[in-house]
């Protein structure tokens, strides 16, 4: 039960701490097994996972809300492990192409 060990305060955003509970290797392995990134060359499954988790936790109703919320600052984007804030149209295409 090492999941809930008490650790030092690392000053990470709460969303980053929640994302750290899901190992990135596990998401990558599932994506490779089910060809999750087959039709999406730039918008990876991990980026979609981060964006949709952000949307759920912040009660966003539209993709525009998610895109604007993540793109508040470059520091926040890099803390989440993204290279840039996903555009609304890119998220829409990724949601259509992935089952």
N, C-alpha and C positions, 0 to 999 in steps of 0.2 A: 504494500500500500504506500509506495513512495510518491504517489500522485499528489498528496496533500501535505508534503513535508513543509515545515516552516523554513523559509529562506530569507535571505537578506532582501531589503527593499532595493530593487534595481531601477526604480523610477521608470518602468515601462508603462505604456498606456494599458488600461484595463482590457481593451480588446486584444492587444498583443499577448497578455497573460492568458486569456481564454484560448486564443489560437495556438499557444504553446502546449495546451492540453491534448491537441490532436497532432501526433507526430507527422511531420511533413513526408517522411519516407513511406508511411502507410498510405497517405493520399496519392503519392506518386506511383506506388505499386498498383493500387486499384485502377488508377488512370491508365497505366500501361496495359493492364490485364483486359480492360474493357474498351480500349482505344478511345478514351475520353477526349484527347486533343487531336483527333484525326482531322477534323474539318476546321479547326481554329489554330492558326499558326502563331498569332501574337497573344491572344487572350487565353492564357493557360487555365487549367482547372483550379490551381491554387489561387490565382487572382480572382476567379469567380467565387470561390469559397470565402475569401476574405471580404469581398464586396457584399455578398449576400448575408454573411454573418453580421457585418456592420449594419446592414439594412434591418435585420431582425432585431438587433439589440437597441437600435435607435428609433424603431417604429417608423421607418421610412415607407411611404406609400408608392413612390415612383422611382424609376431608375435615375431620374434627374436629381432627386433628393440624395440618393446614394452617391452619385458622382460628385455633387457639390460638397457633400459632407466629408468625403474622403480627401478631396482636393483642397481642404482648408489651408494646409501648410505642407511644404516639402518635407519638413522634419517628421510630421505625422505619417506621410506616405512611406518614407524610408523606415520608420519604426514598425510599420505593418509588413515590411518585406516586399513592397511593390516598387517598381521602377517609376511608375507614373500613375496618376489617378485614371481609372478606366472611364472612357467616354460612354455616354448613354447608348449610342448606336452600337458600340462594340459589345456592351453588356447584353443588349437586346439580341444581337446576332448569336452570341454565345448561348443565351438561354434557348433560342430556337433550335440550335444545332445539337445541343446535348440533351440526352434523355434523362 
